[in-house]
Amino acid sequence: MSNYDYSGKPPVVAGSDERTWAMLCHLSAFAGYVVPIPFANIVGPLVVWLIKKDQYPLVDDQGKESLNFQISMCIWSLLAALLILVVVGLFLLIGLIIFGIVVTIIAAVQANAGVCYRYPLTIRFLR
């Protein structure tokens, strides 16, 4: 596996604190599974990103990436929920949940290694 993301850019040279905060941008999305607040999966990364984006370039990049992915997952989940009426949506929703957990863990591990990870199936709202 190379240390380059899909854009071909080399990883950001980051210190331990910066990599930890970048990892937390991704892991804070799991608040949506723990806290009974609507859109907690978006609020967690948003808070981490807003607190540390000006201090660490890697956190700025990975915070935007995490937010874009979590917003995209909300949109895909709403579409899958609508498709429950024709049964296929239930399978799509289950698949989206598993997919979201797996790629969020991968993103957190990559961010902790200092790599600018890019999620698949993401609509880029923040650049």
Secondary structure, DSSP 8 states (H G I E B T S, - for coil): --S--TT--------HHHHHHHHHHHHGGGHHHHS-STTHHHHHHHHHHHHHTTT-HHHHHHHHHHHHHHHHHHHHHHHHHHGGGGSHHHHHHHHHHHHHHHHHHHHHHHHHTT-----TT------
